[in-house]
């Protein structure tokens, strides 16, 4: 499913009513928002932090912030963008504090059909290098982990979460041109890492 359709649904009148009730302290409305966004927030945090426990912390901290600040939410802006900005900033703060090292999460069920797999298709036509190759997935995962947080976050939002350039810019509070520059640098870095790996595999 394209994320744009999710964003459109997030801006539906139905959700607007839920948000207004949540701002008035309606517990059922707040629970509905948690139910709607928990999985997406958790997956976003997991992809940035590469650690399940930290992603769970971010999920909890994000909704604590939402509960605390929901009354200040400006309904003229998108709730999706607002909550993603909270989750992204919370993830980045935790990342900076911990300076997280590589953690292998490939066996986690949330990532069995990860969009990370799709970018492999652009870098090798060798049939021996299949998308089911766990070694290739680990190389990609390490390469993403080695991205500086500035570039990794843009890459996660744009190429893994499949958000638009505009949405990524709004969430990160930077210009669309800045998003494009960071994304291009992230893709070049990952391409070079995997190209070097593929070259070695082909020689074997």
C-alpha positions in Angstrom: 0.0 0.0 0.0 1.3 3.4 -0.9 1.9 5.7 2.1 0.1 8.5 0.4 -3.1 6.6 0.7 -2.5 6.2 4.4 -1.9 9.9 4.7 -5.1 10.6 2.9 -7.0 8.3 5.2 -5.3 9.9 8.2 -6.8 13.2 7.1 -10.3 11.8 6.8 -13.3 13.5 8.7 -13.6 10.3 10.8 -10.1 10.9 12.2 -10.7 14.6 12.6 -13.6 13.8 14.9 -11.5 11.3 16.9 -8.7 13.9 17.3 -11.2 16.6 18.5 -12.6 14.1 21.1 -9.0 13.2 22.1 -8.2 16.9 22.7 -11.2 17.1 25.0 -9.8 14.2 27.1 -12.0 11.4 25.6 -10.1 8.2 26.7 -11.8 6.1 24.0 -10.6 8.5 21.3 -7.1 8.5 22.7 -7.1 4.7 22.7 -8.2 4.7 19.0 -5.3 6.9 18.0 -2.9 4.6 19.9 -4.4 1.7 18.1 -4.1 3.3 14.7 -0.5 4.5 14.9 1.3 2.1 17.3 2.5 -0.3 14.6 3.8 2.4 12.3 5.5 4.3 15.1 7.2 1.2 16.4 8.4 0.2 12.9 9.7 3.7 12.3 11.7 3.7 15.5 13.0 0.2 14.9 14.3 1.1 11.5 16.1 4.2 12.9 17.4 2.6 16.1 18.0 -1.0 15.0 17.0 -2.2 18.5 13.6 -3.7 19.6 13.8 -2.6 23.2 14.7 1.0 22.2 11.9 1.0 19.7 9.4 0.0 22.3 10.7 2.8 24.6 10.2 5.3 21.7 6.7 4.0 21.1 5.8 4.6 24.8 7.5 8.0 25.0 5.9 9.1 21.7 2.4 8.4 23.0 3.2 9.9 26.4 4.1 13.1 24.5 0.9 12.8 22.4 -1.2 12.5 25.6 0.6 15.5 27.1 0.5 17.8 24.1 -2.6 16.7 22.1 -4.5 19.8 23.2 -1.8 21.9 21.5 -2.1 20.1 18.2 -3.1 22.5 15.4 -5.8 20.7 13.4 -4.8 22.7 10.3 -1.7 20.5 10.0 -1.7 16.7 9.5 -1.8 14.5 12.6 0.2 11.9 10.8 3.1 14.4 10.2 2.8 15.7 13.8 3.1 12.3 15.4 5.8 11.1 13.0 7.8 14.2 13.9 7.5 13.4 17.6 8.5 9.8 17.0 11.5 10.7 14.8 12.8 13.3 17.2 12.4 10.9 20.1 14.3 8.2 18.2 17.1 10.6 17.2 17.5 11.8 20.8 17.8 8.2 22.0 20.2 7.4 19.2 22.5 10.3 20.1 22.4 9.4 23.8 23.3 5.8 23.3 25.4 5.9 20.1 23.8 2.5 19.3 26.0 -0.2 17.7 24.8 -2.7 15.1 22.1 -5.0 16.3 21.0 -7.9 14.1 17.2 -7.9 13.8 16.8 -9.8 10.6 14.8 -12.7 12.2 12.3 -10.3 13.7 8.9 -10.9 12.1 8.3 -7.2 11.5 11.0 -7.3 8.8 10.2 -10.4 6.9 8.7 -8.3 4.1 10.6 -5.1 4.7 10.8 -2.6 1.9 14.6 -2.6 2.5 14.7 -5.7 0.2 13.5 -3.8 -2.8 16.6 -1.6 -3.2 18.7 -4.7 -3.7 17.1 -5.2 -7.0 18.8 -2.1 -8.4 22.3 -3.2 -7.6 22.7 -6.6 -9.0 21.3 -8.7 -11.8 23.2 -11.8 -10.8 20.7 -14.6 -10.1 23.0 -16.0 -7.4 22.4 -12.9 -5.3 18.8 -13.5 -4.3 16.7 -11.4 -2.0 16.4 -14.4 0.4 20.2 -14.4 0.9 20.6 -13.7 4.6 24.2 -12.7 4.1 23.2 -10.0 1.6 20.5 -8.8 4.0 23.1 -8.5 6.8 25.5 -6.5 4.5 22.7 -4.1 3.7 21.6 -3.8 7.3 25.2 -3.0 8.4 25.5 -0.5 5.6 22.3 1.3 6.7 23.5 1.2 10.3 26.7 2.9 9.3 24.9 5.8 7.7 25.2 9.0 9.7 21.9 9.6 11.6 21.2 12.6 9.3 21.2 10.5 6.2 19.8 7.3 7.8 16.7 9.1 9.0 16.0 10.6 5.5 16.6 7.2 3.9 14.2 5.4 6.4 11.4 8.0 5.9 11.7 8.2 2.1 12.9 4.8 0.8 11.7 2.4 3.6 8.6 4.2 5.0 7.9 5.3 1.4 6.9 8.9 2.3 7.0 11.7 -0.1 9.8 14.2 -0.2 7.4 16.8 1.1 6.2 14.7 4.1 9.8 13.8 5.0 10.7 17.5 4.9 7.8 18.4 7.1 8.6 15.7 9.6 12.3 16.7 9.8 11.5 20.4 9.6 14.0 20.9 6.7 13.6 22.0 3.1 12.6 19.5 0.4 15.9 20.3 -1.4 17.8 19.3 1.8 15.9 16.0 1.9 16.9 15.3 -1.7 20.5 16.1 -1.0 20.7 13.8 2.1 18.8 11.1 0.3 21.1 11.1 -2.7 24.1 10.9 -0.4 22.6 8.0 1.5 21.8 6.1 -1.7 25.3 6.6 -3.0 26.8 5.4 0.2 24.6 2.3 0.3 25.2 1.6 -3.4 28.9 1.8 -3.0 28.9 -0.5 0.0 26.7 -3.2 -1.8 28.5 -2.8 -5.1 31.8 -3.6 -3.5 30.2 -6.6 -1.8 28.5 -7.8 -5.0 31.8 -7.5 -6.9 33.5 -9.8 -4.3 30.7 -12.3 -4.5 30.8 -12.5 -8.3 34.5 -13.3 -8.2 34.0 -16.3 -5.9 
